[in-house]
Amino acid sequence: MQKNQKNHNNKILKDIATKDVITVSPTMSIIGAIEIMTKKGFRRLPVADSGTGKIIGIVTAGDILNLMGGGEKFNLVSGKHKGNLIAALNDNVREIMTTRLITLKENAKVNEVVRTIVDKKCGGLPIISENSSVVGIVTERDILRTLSCEDNYTSVSEIMTKNPYVTSPDALMTDVAKEMIFRRFRRLPVVSDDVLFGIITAMDIMKYVGKGDLFKGMVTGNISDLMSVPVRDLINGELYTTTPDKPICEVAKEMISRNVGALPVIENSHLVGVITEFDLVRALTKE
């Protein structure tokens, strides 16, 4: 593993980063940004100054969840727009973007990137040029693609989150969003009668908004009406799982091929844990 680790350390960030990056103006509407993220499958979207092109913020699926789930960004809905979510979503993206940025230079080494992602617990980081314009994004998945882990047979059970917090299929979207914000989770397993029903993510909630499903049958724009939807209506139909004894090198490849950020861990037909991209990055890069 040390030999593989050394090879990764010698790689330059720009060689592994995602270059298909789109930036938006701070005056773009929040719903406009959500629609772009939904269409492209992005979890994050850099915000750049219209005149200089310099990055000034970033909006993520977590920010959208925060807006809708009663976090500090919910003040835009409850305060400025008097509980009207439709009005809030048509406000400028600058109102909810994160401005305390962690960025990387193009010539950064991969080991520096990994250390930043693990230490700061970031799912992705913008890459900027010398003039602070965005030239790419590096994510946990980009790191996983880079790792050569054929000789790493650490088992899933050694690094997974055991006995994870769960929700039910009938739980309302508004309550689940609040739980995810309060507990700082990107996702929650959905369990019914001790059987895994699915997994709900911040992306699922954002896509529900971005595809327009939130507004179907709308009577008012009040958030309490729009968010009173059971999470069973939001869950993706495909459910992939893994087992506690599987080597993490195999799980990393499965996550990449299936384009998922986490896998529930099943043993004897019961949910015993969850393993995420972050767990794998942290484990696979240990010296």
NUDO-151806 format. One record per residue: x, y, z of N, C-alpha, C in turn. Coordinates in steps of 0.001 Angstrom, whole numbers, plus 500000, padded with zeros to 6 digits. Example, Ala and Ser with C-alpha at 12.3 -4.5 7.8 and 13.67 -1.06 7.14 Angstrom:
BEGIN
513190494310507800512300495500507800513200496700507800
512850497750507080513670498940507140512900500030507870
END
This chain:
BEGIN
500829498791500000500000500000500000500865501262500000
502043501180500658502916502339500723503440502713499345
503729501675498505504196501950497149503115502667496353
501876502178496453500765502824495761500560504238496257
500690504418497579500508505739498171501532506721497612
502775506257497452503822507120496921503499507556495498
502981506626494701502602506961493325501514508027493294
500565507943494204499487508931494261500040510288494646
500987510294495575501549511553496048502231512330494934
502778511608493942503497512263492864502583512825491783
501304512464491823500367512957490821499969514403491107
499687515134490025499257516523490138497732516568490059
497149517481490821495700517575490940494992517682489594
495523518509488699494818518754487438494707517494486578
495534516474486875495492515238486107494319514338486499
493745514552487672492664513671488141491336514399488333
491366515716488280490171516507488607489103516439487517
487886516751487913486772516893486986486856518260486322
487007518274485003487168519550484286485845520068483723
484819519221483739483495519631483264482814520432484371
483220521689484502482726522517485593481979523718485036
480858524021485649480036525161485253479987526132486423
480129527407486146479959528418487188478704529231486892
478137529817487939476954530660487770477201532019488402
476421532983487974476496534338488515475797534388489873
476243535270490775475562535398492067474132535901491942
473781536467490780472418536961490583471491535900489973
472037534728489666471165533655489175470192533267490278
468984532876489891468018532453490894468449531128491514
468024530911492749468332529655493433467746528483492652
466513528623492181465879527535491443466625527281490134
467183528325489529467977528153488308469222527327488569
469884527606489690471077526845490070470710525392490363
469587525190491043469124523833491365468847523053490086
468234523704489103467913523028487843469178522594487107
470214523428487150471493523065486520472105521864487237
472136521920488558472718520835489346471957519525489137
470633519625489044469803518438488822470061517841487447
470094518682486433470296518219485059471671517583484870
472691518189485465474063517725485297474477516670486315
473680516514487373474047515568488419475153516080489322
475286517425489407476320518028490242475849518144491688
476728517907492635476418518121494048476780519538494488
477557520209493652478031521548494016478222522386492762
478083523702492911478155524616491770478889525893492198
480071526160491647480795527387492004480055528635491515
480162529693492291479563530986491946480700531957491666
480681532575490488481772533458490077481267534862489788
482104535837490067481782537230489777481615537416488267
480546538067487870480232538214486447481282539021485700
481894539978486380482869540843485720484260540254485646
484760539749486766486141539273486833486290537771486600
485203537035486795485283535578486671485861534895487886
486187535667488918486771535090490132485700534398490969
486072533292491582485136532570492433484844533379493693
483559533474494049483168534214495248482332533361496199
481970532165495745481169531301496609480920529964495945
480195529121496642479805527828496091478470527439496708
477597526886495901476303526403496405476283524895496236
475859524192497281475881522733497283474494522167497563
474364520863497354473117520189497705472819520369499184
473881520438499992473709520678501425473128522048501717
473516523054500933472953524401501109471462524412500781
471088523681499737469672523596499368468886522901500474
469448521820500998468812521105502109468661522029503313
469698522803503581469678523750504696468561524774504523
468418525272503288467371526246502978465984525673503247
465794524406502894464472523812502983464231523067504297
465321522805505022465211521970506199465293522683507531
465195523989507529465177524694508801466535525030509376
467607524960508542468922525401508987468990526913508992
470197527468509166470309528930509231469888529604507927
470023528909506803469628529489505518468105529540505359
467404528816506212465939528835506180465389530225506497
466223531082507100465796532452507399465364533197506137
465932532794504994465533533414503726464061533151503455
463603531946503804462199531581503602461320532178504685
461675531901505942460815532278507066460810533774507335
461935534438507102462031535864507379461715536735506181
462650536788505252462522537685504093461278537404503266
460928536107503099459811535758502215458592535212502953
458554535423504278457354535131505085456815533711504895
457717532735504774457295531346504654456989530898503243
457143531795502267456838531445500874458089530874500201
458115529546500043459284528883499467459474529241498002
458387529398497265458483529739495840459219531069495665
458856532052496477459511533354496398460986533236496762
461282532441497776462671532263498203463508531608497114
462943530609496429463679529907495385463945530791494171
463167531848494037463378532787492931464302533935493319
464788533912494555465761534914495001467146534553494457
468108535452494640469456535244494105470217534160494858
471048533428494126471830532360494728472833532896495750
473194534179495636474117534770496605473548534716498026
472229534592498149471591534573499467471904533304500252
472231532211499569472476530953500291473846530343500026
474620530917499102475913530325498778476858530384499973
477773529442500017478812529420501040479965530285500564
480370531242501387481437532164500982482775531866501672
482742531029502697483991530636503368484576529460502599
485344529796501579485775528815500595487091528136500958
487155526860500611488416526130500621488690525771499166
489778526280498618490094526045497209491484525426497079
491773524948495879493054524314495592493634524894494310
494961524902494222495643525330493011495840524138492075
495967524433490794496082523380489782497292522472490012
498373523041490545499603522271490699499721521567492049
498627521529492824498649520837494115498864519343493903
499543518711494829499768517265494767498555516536495337
498329515334494844497159514565495252497137514317496754
498308514077497361498317513827498803497844515046499594
498136516260499083497652517481499729496126517554499642
495602517176498491494156517199498263493453516236499207
493969515028499276493377514010500146493380514480501591
494490515047502023494592515527503399493558516615503675
493362517500502710492372518571502877490960518014502944
490635517093502044489296516492502023489001515756503328
489978514998503816489785514237505048489723515149506265
490648516094506353490697516982507525489489517909507608
489075518446506463487963519407506427486608518733506212
486642517418505935485421516651505672484604517276504544
485313517586503456484687518189502277484456517123501208
483302517156500582483010516205499515483627516605498192
483953517892498038484546518371496801485081519773496973
486106520105496191486759521404496319487017522018494944
486739523327494781487033523992493514488546524116493307
488953524015492054490351524233491673490416525573490959
491328526419491373491379527768490796492732528037490139
492707528956489169493920529380488475494596530482489280
495671531018488736496403532089489418495548533338489608
494583533570488717493713534752488850492395534432489552
492337533267490216491188532861491042489940532480490251
490091532207488953488946531700488189488904530175488337
487713529611488219487537528172488432487930527399487177
488806526405487350489245525597486206488882524126486381
488306523774487525487910522387487749487399522175489154
487013520953489432486579520550490772487145519165491044
487616518939492254488052517599492646487121517098493744
486675515864493611485714515300494547486254514002495157
485537513516496154485883512226496742485929511139495671
485015511203494728484964510183493682486170510256492764
486645511468492476487863511604491684489039510941492391
489102511113493712490174510491494489490045508964494429
488826508458494573488616507009494530489050506422493192
488763507149492109489151506658490784490672506551490676
491359507390491393492815507451491313493493506373492147
492836505962493205493474505032494125493631503638493510
494808503110493610495051501722493212495009500897494488
493905500181494693493690499531495993493566498019495868
494177497455494839494050496017494612494551495186495793
495527495714496533496102494942497620495534495322498983
494463496105498986493870496511500262492625495675500532
492736494774501484491616493878501789491040494138503172
491153495383503597490426495803504791488946495550504553
488260495020505538486839494704505346485959495916505609
484803495891504997483818496961505184483511497165506663
483401496080507414483022496174508836484006496981509666
485254497093509183486281497801509942486166499320509828
485521499808508789485478501271508597484064501837508465
483057500977508382481677501465508191481155502153509447
480124502954509291479375503494510426478388502421510863
478545501953512083477699500860512571476398501387513166
475354500570513060474038500922513610473646502357513273
473569502706511994473319504090511585471929504579511978
471833505881512105470536506527512339469684506339511090
468408506018511277467534505743510135466245506557510228
465504506565509128464174507168509108463203506166508482
461935506537508396460922505616507866460371506133506529
459791505252505724459249505674504425458147506718504545
457418506718505660456310507656505830456719508972506478
457981509081506855458449510345507427458328511453506381
457937512643506813457768513748505881459116514338505481
459181514795504248460414515367503727460928516492504616
460032517317505126460450518440505963461140517962507235
460636516873507838461233516347509065462571515668508789
462643514940507690463886514263507325464977515285507003
464606516351506294465572517405505979466122518032507255
465252518262508229465694518836509502466646517902510225
466345516596510218467214515617510870468592515594510213
468607515637508884469880515592508167470720516834508451
470068517987508539470783519223508861471298519176510297
470441518784511226470802518756512649471947517781512917
471904516611512254472907515581512493474082515648511514
474013516587510569475069516785509576475304515525508743
474206514932508310474252513763507437473931514182506010
474573513546505042474228513757503631473121512806503196
472926511745503990471973510704503601471466509978504832
470303509339504695469741508529505768469155507249505176
469460506085505751468777504866505337467300504957505727
466460504395504883465018504389505136464617502943505446
464101502731506654463811501376507135462344501261507539
461719500148507150460337499876507522460236498452508044
459729498295509277459588496967509894460898496189509839
461982496879510164463317496277510240463856495836508882
463208496294507802463659495963506448464092497252505744
465249497212505088465746498387504373464862498691503178
464295499896503163463385500329502112464145501084501019
465168501794501425465941502602500489466896503508501238
467377504531500551468244505525501180467870506894500608
467708507879501474467340509231501047468564510135501192
468848510922500182470027511779500182469641513246499989
470588514121500278470380515552500026470138515787498536
470804514995497683470605515117496240469191514744495834
468618513729496494467240513329496177466271514482496429
466467515156497558465591516270497910465785517424496933
467048517697496578467321518772495634466727518456494262
466860517198493820466304516817492520464781516909492503
464166516644493635462710516758493747462268518187493444
463096519137493881462815520550493600463166520874492148
464366520447491726464867520809490401464055520265489248
463432519106489437462613518517488375461179519042488385
460867519883489350459534520477489401458505519666490143
458898518503490690457929517649491390457352518337492624
458148519197493229457719519894494443456463520726494198
456310521225492976455254522192492693453990521577492090
454015520261491865452837519617491294451691519615492311
450523519989491871449367520015492764449455521105493821
450306522083493574450533523155494542449282524013494717
448928524275495969447820525165496281448364526519496702
449372526495497581450029527727498004451529527529497855
452277528590498022453731528499497985454311528316499364
453446528072500360453909527944501735454738526675501909
455862526799502590456790525672502707456192524492503448
455307524745504404454718523643505161453856522751504262
453239523343503247452447522558502294453345521813501313
454358522501500805455208521935499768456127520832500267
456486520885501541457433519911502082456756518747502798
455424518739502826454693517667503521454484516473502599
455599515900502174455594514760501256456378513626501909
455865512396501907456618511283502499457869510972501680
458953510604502356460211510389501652460141509185500706
459172508310500888459026507186499963458826507682498528
458285508902498373458040509455497042459309509995496383
460370510128497160461599510730496652462701509728496382
462558508531496928463649507562496883463822506971495491
465077506904495069465412506266493798465062504786493873
464506504240492818464055502854492823465170501829492925
466393502189492479467506501252492518468187501287493885
468314500134494518468942500048495830470113499078495766
471308499608495969472511498790495983473006498663497417
473482497492497772473977497253499127475296496496499069
475934496346500233477144495543500342477089494750501632
478150494003501914478190493154503102479410493498503957
479374493167505251480462493558506166481820492950505821
481826491772505200483080491080504953483746491441503626
483106492256502824483655492573501498484872493490501621
485933493270500832487107494150500861486758495547500350
487336496565500966486974497928500598487435498293499189
488472497603498675488881497894497299487779497535496315
487050496467496587485939496072495718484766497039495860
484521497474497072483412498402497322483667499735496622
484916500201496642485260501455495963484922501368494481
485272500242493852484982500066492426483477500013492167
482745499384493081481286499295492926480642500678493013
481080501487493963480508502830494107480750503659492853
481955503548492302482289504307491100481443503835489920
481352502524489727480606501993488581479109502272488687
478583502287489924477156502513490118476816503989490346
477857504822490420477660506271490583476857506594491847
477247505973492965476601506239494252477653506680495267
477216507458496251478132507978497253478184507180498530
477325506171498659477296505356499874476566504050499590
476862503053500402476168501772500305475729501319501691
474454500956501862474029500323503107474709498959503229
475028498575504453475697497299504700474676496334505324
474477495201504663473448494246505069474082492937505549
473580492432506660474006491127507173472777490394507705
472574489169507227471399488388507630470102489176507418
470024489843506286468837490621505885468580491852506751
469534492243507574469366493411508438470414494478508127
470023495733508268470954496839508091471874496917509310
473179496793509087474132496837510204475092498019510102
475050498722508964475957499857508823475788500566507496
476593501620507319476657502361506059478120502684505789
478537502530504542479891502906504150479806503947503045
480608505005503151480522506133502227481834506333501465
481770507169500436482980507536499697484019508128500630
483577508968501551484503509589502494485212508530503336
484461507541503815485057506445504593486160505757503797
485879505518502519486838504822501662488079505667501392
487894506946501087489037507835500849489930507871502079
489322508017503233490103508091504482490866506788504729
490201505644504494490832504354504751491902503987503717
491613504256502460492516503846501384493770504694501292
493778505838501929494960506713501856495764506710503143
495407505852504076496211505731505287497527505063504949
498593505637505478499910505044505226500141503909506222
END
